[in-house]
Amino acid sequence: MKVKHVYQHDNTGCGIACIAMLANQTYHEMKELLIYKGLLSDNTEFFGTTFRQLTNILTSFNFRSMPRRKFKKWSNIPAKIAIASTNYDNSGSWHWVIFVRDIDGFYIYDPCKRRKKIRDLRGKMSGWFIEILY
């Protein structure tokens, strides 16, 4: 599965951007589609997504996924492709990223960063991941 970086255009739109990366859509196309399908609220200020919402969205796009699992170290994620949640601070909020493992190791696509592949994950806290099967 080829993944292309998608930038989130809303402060809380990381989940939308991650699904857009997997479905090869733009951020705005995915956001409109999710609202149209009733999978995302038409709230003009908050577009945050939960694990349950992401799992439902993945299913609606015919992606197969595994139940969420916890990880302590990024290197321990066994998946080739996953949506991962991480806390960048101690506020208790989370942020969705796409995790990719390839022959050179692993990296993330962070939808709130303009940089494409991020390989240096020092300082990125542990969290949960949903493995995408393909």
Secondary structure, 3 states (H helix, E strand, C coil): CCCCCCCCCCCCCHHHHHHHHHHCCCHHHHHHHHHHCCCCCCCCCCCCCCHHHHHHHHHHCCCEECCCEEECCHHHCCCCEEEEEECCCCCCCCEEEEEEEECCEEEEECCCCCCCCECCCCCCCCEEEEEEEC
